[in-house]
Amino acid sequence: MENEIKEILLNLSHSNYKSKFINKKNIKSILIESDKVEISIELNFPIALLSEEFKVLIKNSLEDLVKLPLQINLTQKIKSHQAQKGISLINGIKNVIAVASGKGGVGKSSTAVNIALALLNEGAKVGILDADIYGPSQPQMLGIYQKPDSKDGKSMEPIIAHGLQVMSIGFLVDQETPMIWRGPMATSTLEQLLKETNWRDLDYLIIDLPPGTGDIQLTLAQKIPVTGAIIVTTPQDIALLDARRGLKMFEKVNVPIIGIVENMSTHICTNCGHEEHIFGQGGADKMSIDYNSHLLGKLPLDISIREHLDNGTPSVSIDPNNNISKVYQSIAQKVAFKVSELTEDLGSKFPKIVIKND
């Protein structure tokens, strides 16, 4: 019976992933006794909100085969995954996910923070780095109005907001002070913010990038270990044109594309309920097909997203059960799953060779 159980488990798929979500390594044990069957599965992505749903799915799939009482033990263990060749992982961070857009004004920062909070809801340890040196917005979006502490005068402690570990240049300068810096200074600051922050055992660090494909993006690709990138766009042709450039940039530097998020996909009138594609439609669908990428989800143009962020309380944090938050949650689940499919980083498992002179 054990082999039959394994065969069924390995062919299970979930509607949100449209893919098989259990592999041989995930199946830790199948214990068949006279009075029960106990199955232990360890998944490589966070499952806090889906755990019971997975258990029901597994039990239903085995009901014709297993006639004894069935116990399903589901656990999660987030692993580190490979970044660009030759770039070592950063202490305290398992996976770095860049959220990018070709142009400004498409809702990249709002998407980044809500995805981060949604991953947190799934049971992951999550941080967010505001890499938009010239126009940091995460302090406002998360309602943070303080400076980070430094215990040794050399490094900084991330600020905790809504359960996230957060760092931004916006914590260190006055909100109205313009950052009149040339490229090298901005990129150096990004590296400092990332590497001189004492991130604490993060499963995922979300990096909210500035728009475009300039110095900061190039530094990220060349010096910072990036597990994968998410491209945010609107359906508008101009936004899609720039989004394609951003996607191609990551491809050229061998950073995997996790998927595409279409923001402001539709607008629903608050008075009459009429739904309209004011920025066009089908753009992200076509882009995902053209580049063999995954469309993670579509978000509407909704006033509540803006209102929540202006008040420092992102949608997923203040109301995790509303329709907008559920879309972000679905996107985050797909992001975590896509990351789990990438090549695992095995560097930390290799023994270190030390040569001593006697």
C-alpha positions as CSV (number, residue, x, y, z in Angstrom):
1,M,0.0,0.0,0.0
2,E,2.9,2.4,0.7
3,N,3.9,2.6,-2.9
4,E,0.3,3.3,-4.0
5,I,0.0,6.1,-1.4
6,K,3.2,7.6,-2.6
7,E,2.0,7.5,-6.2
8,I,-1.2,9.4,-5.3
9,L,0.6,12.0,-3.2
10,L,3.2,12.7,-6.0
11,N,0.4,13.4,-8.5
12,L,-1.7,15.7,-6.3
13,S,-2.2,19.3,-7.6
14,H,-3.7,22.4,-6.0
15,S,-5.9,24.9,-7.9
16,N,-3.8,27.8,-6.8
17,Y,-0.5,26.4,-8.1
18,K,-1.8,24.5,-11.1
19,S,1.0,22.1,-10.5
20,K,2.0,19.1,-8.4
21,F,3.1,20.4,-4.9
22,I,4.5,17.2,-3.3
23,N,7.8,15.6,-4.4
24,K,9.6,12.5,-3.1
25,K,11.8,14.5,-0.7
26,N,8.6,16.1,0.9
27,I,7.3,12.6,2.0
28,K,9.1,12.0,5.3
29,S,7.3,8.8,6.3
30,I,4.3,6.6,5.7
31,L,3.5,4.5,8.7
32,I,1.0,1.7,8.1
33,E,-0.3,0.0,11.3
34,S,-3.1,-2.4,12.1
35,D,-5.4,0.4,13.3
36,K,-4.2,3.5,11.4
37,V,-2.2,5.1,8.7
38,E,0.1,8.0,9.5
39,I,1.7,10.2,6.8
40,S,4.3,12.9,7.5
41,I,5.0,15.5,4.8
42,E,7.4,18.5,5.0
43,L,6.7,21.1,2.4
44,N,9.3,23.7,1.3
45,F,7.0,26.7,1.3
46,P,4.9,28.3,4.1
47,I,1.5,26.7,4.5
48,A,-0.1,28.3,7.6
49,L,-3.3,29.3,5.9
50,L,-3.5,26.3,3.5
51,S,-2.5,23.5,6.0
52,E,-6.1,22.3,6.7
53,E,-7.0,22.6,3.0
54,F,-4.0,20.4,2.0
55,K,-5.0,17.8,4.7
56,V,-8.5,17.6,3.3
57,L,-7.2,17.3,-0.3
58,I,-4.8,14.5,0.7
59,K,-7.4,12.6,2.7
60,N,-10.0,12.9,-0.1
61,S,-7.4,11.6,-2.6
62,L,-6.7,8.5,-0.5
63,E,-10.2,7.6,0.7
64,D,-10.7,4.8,-1.9
65,L,-7.3,3.3,-1.1
66,V,-6.9,3.8,2.7
67,K,-9.8,2.3,4.7
68,L,-8.1,2.8,8.1
69,P,-8.2,6.0,10.2
70,L,-5.8,8.4,8.4
71,Q,-3.5,10.9,10.2
72,I,-1.8,13.6,8.1
73,N,1.2,15.5,9.7
74,L,2.1,18.6,7.7
75,T,5.1,20.8,8.4
76,Q,7.0,23.4,6.6
77,K,10.8,24.1,6.2
78,I,11.8,27.0,4.0
79,K,15.1,26.4,2.3
80,S,17.8,28.7,0.8
81,H,17.9,28.7,-3.0
82,Q,20.7,29.5,-5.3
83,A,21.4,33.1,-6.4
84,Q,23.5,34.4,-9.3
85,K,26.7,32.4,-9.9
86,G,29.6,33.5,-7.7
87,I,27.5,35.5,-5.2
88,S,27.3,34.2,-1.7
89,L,24.1,34.3,0.4
90,I,23.8,36.9,3.1
91,N,23.8,35.8,6.8
92,G,20.3,35.7,8.2
93,I,18.6,35.7,4.8
94,K,17.5,32.5,3.0
95,N,15.9,34.0,-0.1
96,V,16.0,37.5,-1.6
97,I,13.0,38.4,-3.8
98,A,13.2,41.6,-5.9
99,V,10.0,43.4,-6.8
100,A,10.6,45.5,-9.8
101,S,8.8,47.6,-12.5
102,G,10.0,49.2,-15.7
103,K,8.3,52.5,-14.8
104,G,7.0,54.4,-11.8
105,G,3.3,54.7,-10.8
106,V,2.3,51.1,-11.4
107,G,1.9,50.2,-7.7
108,K,5.2,48.3,-7.2
109,S,5.7,49.4,-3.6
110,S,2.1,48.6,-2.6
111,T,2.5,45.2,-4.2
112,A,5.8,44.6,-2.5
113,V,4.6,45.4,1.1
114,N,1.4,43.5,0.8
115,I,3.1,40.4,-0.6
116,A,5.6,40.6,2.3
117,L,2.7,40.7,4.8
118,A,0.9,37.9,3.0
119,L,4.0,35.7,3.2
120,L,4.1,36.5,6.9
121,N,0.5,35.4,7.3
122,E,1.5,32.0,5.7
123,G,4.0,31.5,8.6
124,A,7.2,32.7,7.1
125,K,9.8,35.0,8.6
126,V,9.8,38.0,6.3
127,G,11.7,41.3,5.9
128,I,11.4,44.2,3.5
129,L,14.2,46.5,2.2
130,D,13.1,49.7,0.7
131,A,15.7,50.1,-2.1
132,D,14.2,53.2,-3.6
133,I,17.0,55.5,-2.4
134,Y,15.6,58.6,-4.1
135,G,11.9,58.1,-3.2
136,P,11.5,55.7,-0.2
137,S,7.9,55.0,0.5
138,Q,7.8,52.0,2.9
139,P,8.1,54.2,6.0
140,Q,4.8,55.9,5.1
141,M,3.1,52.7,3.9
142,L,4.0,50.9,7.2
143,G,3.5,53.8,9.5
144,I,7.1,54.0,10.8
145,Y,8.3,57.3,12.2
146,Q,11.5,56.3,14.0
147,K,15.2,55.7,13.4
148,P,16.8,52.3,13.7
149,D,18.9,51.4,16.7
150,S,22.5,50.4,16.6
151,K,24.0,48.2,19.3
152,D,27.6,48.4,18.2
153,G,27.7,51.7,16.3
154,K,28.5,49.8,13.1
155,S,25.3,47.9,12.2
156,M,21.6,48.6,12.4
157,E,18.7,46.7,13.9
158,P,15.7,46.4,11.5
159,I,12.5,48.1,12.7
160,I,9.6,45.8,13.3
161,A,6.3,46.9,11.8
162,H,3.2,44.7,11.4
163,G,5.5,41.7,12.1
164,L,7.9,42.6,9.3
165,Q,11.6,43.4,9.7
166,V,12.0,46.6,7.8
167,M,14.9,48.9,6.6
168,S,14.8,52.0,4.5
169,I,16.9,55.1,3.8
170,G,13.7,56.9,4.8
171,F,14.4,56.0,8.4
172,L,17.7,57.9,8.3
173,V,16.8,61.2,6.5
174,D,14.1,63.8,6.8
175,Q,11.1,62.9,4.7
176,E,11.3,66.2,2.8
177,T,15.1,66.0,2.2
178,P,15.8,65.2,-1.5
179,M,18.5,62.6,-2.1
180,I,20.7,64.4,-4.6
181,W,23.2,61.6,-5.1
182,R,25.0,60.3,-8.1
183,G,24.7,56.6,-9.0
184,P,27.8,55.2,-7.1
185,M,26.6,56.8,-3.8
186,A,23.1,55.5,-4.2
187,T,24.3,52.0,-4.9
188,S,26.8,52.0,-2.1
189,T,24.0,53.1,0.3
190,L,21.9,50.2,-1.0
191,E,24.6,47.7,-0.2
192,Q,25.1,49.2,3.3
193,L,21.4,49.0,4.1
194,L,21.3,45.4,3.1
195,K,24.6,44.1,4.5
196,E,24.8,46.3,7.6
197,T,21.3,45.5,8.9
198,N,21.1,42.6,11.4
199,W,18.4,40.6,9.7
200,R,17.2,37.9,12.0
201,D,16.7,34.5,10.4
202,L,14.6,35.6,7.4
203,D,12.9,33.1,5.1
204,Y,12.3,35.8,2.6
205,L,13.6,39.4,2.2
206,I,11.5,41.4,-0.2
207,I,13.4,44.2,-1.9
208,D,11.3,47.1,-3.2
209,L,13.3,48.4,-6.1
210,P,13.1,51.8,-7.6
211,P,11.5,51.9,-11.1
212,G,13.7,51.5,-14.2
213,T,16.8,49.5,-15.1
214,G,19.6,51.8,-13.8
215,D,22.5,51.7,-11.4
216,I,20.6,50.3,-8.4
217,Q,19.1,47.4,-10.4
218,L,22.6,46.7,-11.9
219,T,24.2,46.6,-8.4
220,L,21.4,44.3,-7.2
221,A,22.1,41.9,-10.1
222,Q,25.9,42.0,-9.8
223,K,26.6,42.1,-6.1
224,I,23.5,41.0,-4.2
225,P,22.3,37.3,-4.1
226,V,18.8,37.5,-5.7
227,T,16.7,34.3,-5.6
228,G,14.2,35.6,-8.1
229,A,12.3,38.7,-9.3
230,I,8.7,39.7,-9.5
231,I,7.7,42.2,-12.3
232,V,4.8,44.6,-11.6
233,T,2.9,46.3,-14.4
234,T,-0.4,47.7,-15.4
235,P,-2.3,46.6,-18.6
236,Q,-1.3,49.9,-20.3
237,D,0.9,49.5,-23.4
238,I,3.5,52.0,-22.2
239,A,3.8,50.3,-18.8
240,L,4.1,46.9,-20.4
241,L,6.8,48.1,-22.7
242,D,9.0,49.2,-19.8
243,A,8.0,46.1,-17.8
244,R,9.4,44.0,-20.6
245,R,12.7,45.8,-20.4
246,G,12.9,45.1,-16.7
247,L,12.1,41.4,-17.2
248,K,14.8,41.2,-20.0
249,M,17.4,42.8,-17.6
250,F,16.9,40.1,-15.0
251,E,17.1,37.4,-17.7
252,K,20.4,38.8,-18.9
253,V,22.0,38.6,-15.4
254,N,20.5,35.1,-14.8
255,V,18.0,36.1,-12.1
256,P,14.9,33.8,-12.4
257,I,11.6,35.5,-13.1
258,I,9.2,34.3,-10.4
259,G,6.2,35.9,-12.2
260,I,4.3,38.9,-13.2
261,V,1.7,40.9,-11.3
262,E,-0.9,43.0,-13.2
263,N,-1.9,46.0,-11.0
264,M,-4.9,48.3,-11.7
265,S,-6.3,45.5,-13.9
266,T,-9.9,46.8,-13.7
267,H,-11.8,49.5,-11.9
268,I,-15.2,48.8,-10.3
269,C,-17.4,51.9,-9.8
270,T,-18.2,52.4,-6.1
271,N,-21.6,53.8,-7.1
272,C,-23.0,51.5,-9.7
273,G,-20.6,48.5,-9.6
274,H,-19.7,48.7,-13.3
275,E,-16.4,47.1,-14.0
276,E,-14.1,48.7,-16.6
277,H,-10.7,48.1,-18.0
278,I,-9.6,51.7,-18.0
279,F,-5.9,50.9,-18.7
280,G,-6.6,48.2,-21.3
281,Q,-6.7,44.4,-20.8
282,G,-4.9,41.2,-21.5
283,G,-1.4,42.9,-21.5
284,A,0.1,40.9,-18.6
285,D,-1.4,37.7,-20.0
286,K,0.3,38.2,-23.3
287,M,3.6,39.2,-21.7
288,S,3.6,36.1,-19.5
289,I,3.0,33.9,-22.7
290,D,5.7,35.8,-24.7
291,Y,8.3,35.3,-22.0
292,N,7.1,31.9,-20.7
293,S,6.6,33.4,-17.3
294,H,3.8,32.9,-14.7
295,L,1.0,35.4,-14.2
296,L,0.8,35.5,-10.4
297,G,-2.4,37.5,-10.2
298,K,-4.4,40.6,-11.1
299,L,-5.3,43.4,-8.7
300,P,-8.0,46.0,-9.2
301,L,-7.7,49.8,-9.1
302,D,-9.3,50.2,-5.7
303,I,-9.4,53.2,-3.4
304,S,-9.0,51.1,-0.2
305,I,-5.5,50.1,-1.2
306,R,-4.4,53.7,-1.3
307,E,-6.3,54.7,1.8
308,H,-4.8,51.9,3.8
309,L,-1.2,52.7,2.7
310,D,-1.6,56.4,3.4
311,N,-2.6,55.5,6.9
312,G,0.4,53.2,7.4
313,T,-1.8,50.1,7.6
314,P,-1.5,48.0,4.3
315,S,-4.6,46.0,3.2
316,V,-3.3,42.6,4.2
317,S,-2.5,43.8,7.7
318,I,-5.6,45.7,8.5
319,D,-8.2,43.4,6.8
320,P,-6.7,40.1,5.8
321,N,-10.1,38.6,4.9
322,N,-11.3,41.2,2.3
323,N,-11.2,40.5,-1.4
324,I,-8.2,42.6,-2.1
325,S,-6.2,40.9,0.6
326,K,-7.2,37.5,-0.6
327,V,-5.7,38.3,-4.0
328,Y,-2.4,39.4,-2.4
329,Q,-2.5,36.2,-0.3
330,S,-3.0,34.1,-3.5
331,I,-0.1,35.9,-5.2
332,A,2.2,35.3,-2.1
333,Q,1.3,31.6,-2.0
334,K,2.3,31.3,-5.7
335,V,5.5,33.3,-5.1
336,A,6.6,31.0,-2.2
337,F,5.7,27.9,-4.3
338,K,7.6,29.1,-7.3
339,V,10.7,29.9,-5.1
340,S,10.5,26.3,-3.7
341,E,10.8,24.9,-7.2
342,L,14.1,26.7,-7.8
343,T,17.5,25.1,-7.3
344,E,18.3,24.6,-3.6
345,D,21.5,26.2,-2.3
346,L,23.7,23.5,-0.9
347,G,26.8,25.6,0.0
348,S,26.0,25.7,3.7
349,K,25.8,21.8,3.8
350,F,29.3,21.3,2.4
351,P,32.0,20.7,5.0
352,K,34.6,23.5,5.4
353,I,38.2,22.5,4.9
354,V,40.6,24.2,7.4
355,I,44.4,23.8,7.0
356,K,46.3,24.1,10.2
357,N,50.1,24.5,10.6
358,D,51.3,22.2,13.4
